[in-house]
Amino acid sequence: MFRRKKKEEQTDAPPVIETGESPATEEPGSPAEASVAEPVAAAPESQPAASASPAPEVAATATSADSATGGRRGNRVQKVGTVSSDKMQKTVVVRVDRLVRHPKYRRYVRRTSKFMAHDELGATTGDRVRIVETRPLSTRKRWRVVEIVQKAAK
């Protein structure tokens, strides 16, 4: 069992103070030291002075783009559904069906969800479309039509 120290008991080891630096007892070939040493040694001599100027511009644009999007963008949710209404300008209502197993009867039941999606491709009623999640475009519109999978039969 764990026993608490009494106030008068002293430990033999000095207190450990953690710092951001790596301890000096590491081996010279350790990965921490190698990662620090490589960029410093390789940068000045391997590239000529003329090619060094375009590199900072590329780095500056990449950094500003990363900061604007918050780093890497995750995978966005995609759904495939049928257009049920196209009466609005540049907006369609997409009906997405999914099968859910009923908890009591153990049969599959069809559930339907409707999503309003921004449409630049000109999808019409009955088309099967792929929609992708996006930033809020209006009060109820948070999806965008990416492609028309199958045109409706005329």
C-alpha positions as CSV (number, residue, x, y, z in Angstrom):
1,M,0.0,0.0,0.0
2,F,0.9,3.6,-0.4
3,R,2.3,5.3,2.7
4,R,2.4,9.0,3.2
5,K,5.6,10.7,4.2
6,K,5.7,12.3,7.5
7,K,6.8,15.9,7.7
8,E,10.0,15.2,9.5
9,E,11.1,12.5,7.0
10,Q,13.6,13.7,4.3
11,T,14.4,12.1,1.0
12,D,18.0,11.6,0.0
13,A,17.5,12.7,-3.7
14,P,17.4,16.4,-4.5
15,P,14.1,17.8,-6.0
16,V,13.8,17.3,-9.7
17,I,13.2,20.6,-11.6
18,E,11.8,20.1,-15.2
19,T,12.8,22.6,-17.9
20,G,12.0,22.8,-21.6
21,E,15.6,21.9,-22.4
22,S,16.7,18.3,-22.9
23,P,19.0,16.9,-20.1
24,A,22.7,16.9,-20.7
25,T,23.0,13.1,-20.0
26,E,21.6,12.1,-23.5
27,E,23.8,10.3,-25.9
28,P,25.3,12.3,-28.7
29,G,23.5,10.3,-31.4
30,S,20.0,10.7,-29.9
31,P,17.1,11.8,-32.2
32,A,16.5,15.0,-30.2
33,E,20.0,16.3,-30.8
34,A,20.0,15.2,-34.5
35,S,16.8,17.0,-35.4
36,V,18.2,20.2,-34.0
37,A,21.6,19.9,-35.6
38,E,20.5,18.9,-39.1
39,P,18.7,22.1,-40.3
40,V,21.4,24.5,-38.9
41,A,24.3,22.6,-40.6
42,A,22.6,22.0,-44.0
43,A,21.0,25.4,-44.6
44,P,23.9,27.9,-45.2
45,E,26.3,25.9,-47.4
46,S,24.0,23.7,-49.5
47,Q,22.0,26.5,-51.2
48,P,23.5,29.3,-53.3
49,A,22.6,32.9,-52.4
50,A,20.5,33.5,-55.6
51,S,18.1,30.6,-54.8
52,A,17.7,31.5,-51.2
53,S,15.4,34.5,-51.9
54,P,12.4,32.7,-53.4
55,A,12.2,30.2,-50.5
56,P,11.1,32.8,-47.9
57,E,8.3,34.0,-50.2
58,V,7.0,30.4,-50.5
59,A,7.3,29.9,-46.7
60,A,5.5,33.2,-46.0
61,T,2.5,32.2,-48.2
62,A,2.3,28.7,-46.8
63,T,2.3,30.1,-43.2
64,S,-0.4,32.7,-43.9
65,A,-2.6,30.0,-45.5
66,D,-2.1,27.7,-42.6
67,S,-2.9,30.3,-40.1
68,A,-6.1,31.3,-42.0
69,T,-7.4,27.8,-42.1
70,G,-6.1,26.8,-38.7
71,G,-3.6,24.2,-40.0
72,R,-4.7,21.1,-41.9
73,R,-8.3,20.8,-42.9
74,G,-10.1,17.6,-41.9
75,N,-12.2,15.3,-44.1
76,R,-15.6,16.9,-44.7
77,V,-18.7,14.8,-44.4
78,Q,-20.2,13.8,-47.8
79,K,-23.7,12.5,-48.5
80,V,-25.5,11.3,-51.6
81,G,-29.1,12.0,-51.9
82,T,-32.0,12.9,-54.3
83,V,-33.0,16.5,-55.1
84,S,-36.6,17.0,-54.0
85,S,-36.9,20.7,-54.7
86,D,-35.1,23.2,-57.0
87,K,-37.6,26.1,-56.8
88,M,-35.1,28.5,-55.2
89,Q,-32.2,30.3,-56.9
90,K,-28.9,28.4,-56.5
91,T,-30.4,26.3,-53.7
92,V,-31.7,22.8,-53.8
93,V,-33.3,20.6,-51.1
94,V,-31.6,17.2,-51.0
95,R,-33.3,14.2,-49.4
96,V,-30.9,11.6,-47.9
97,D,-32.3,8.2,-47.0
98,R,-30.6,5.9,-44.5
99,L,-31.5,2.5,-43.1
100,V,-31.7,2.2,-39.3
101,R,-32.2,-1.0,-37.4
102,H,-35.3,-0.8,-35.1
103,P,-34.3,-1.5,-31.5
104,K,-37.3,-3.6,-30.6
105,Y,-38.3,-5.4,-33.9
106,R,-34.8,-5.8,-35.3
107,R,-36.0,-4.7,-38.8
108,Y,-34.5,-2.0,-40.9
109,V,-36.5,1.2,-41.1
110,R,-35.9,3.9,-43.7
111,R,-35.2,7.4,-42.2
112,T,-35.1,10.5,-44.3
113,S,-33.2,13.8,-43.7
114,K,-33.5,16.9,-45.8
115,F,-30.6,19.3,-46.4
116,M,-30.6,22.6,-48.1
117,A,-27.5,22.8,-50.4
118,H,-25.9,25.5,-52.5
119,D,-26.1,24.5,-56.1
120,E,-23.9,26.1,-58.8
121,L,-24.2,23.1,-61.1
122,G,-27.9,23.4,-62.0
123,A,-29.3,20.2,-60.4
124,T,-33.0,19.6,-61.0
125,T,-35.7,17.6,-59.2
126,G,-34.9,13.9,-59.3
127,D,-31.2,14.1,-59.8
128,R,-28.9,12.1,-57.5
129,V,-26.2,14.5,-56.1
130,R,-23.3,14.4,-53.8
131,I,-23.2,17.1,-51.2
132,V,-20.4,18.2,-48.9
133,E,-20.4,20.0,-45.6
134,T,-19.3,23.6,-45.7
135,R,-19.4,26.8,-43.7
136,P,-22.8,28.3,-43.0
137,L,-24.0,30.1,-46.2
138,S,-27.3,31.2,-44.8
139,T,-29.6,30.4,-41.9
140,R,-30.4,26.8,-43.0
141,K,-27.9,26.2,-45.7
142,R,-24.7,24.4,-44.7
143,W,-24.1,22.1,-47.6
144,R,-22.8,22.5,-51.1
145,V,-23.5,20.3,-54.2
146,V,-20.2,18.9,-55.4
147,E,-21.3,16.7,-58.3
148,I,-24.4,15.4,-60.0
149,V,-24.0,11.6,-59.8
150,Q,-27.0,10.7,-62.0
151,K,-29.4,12.9,-63.9
152,A,-33.1,12.3,-63.5
153,A,-35.0,10.3,-66.1
154,K,-37.0,12.6,-68.3
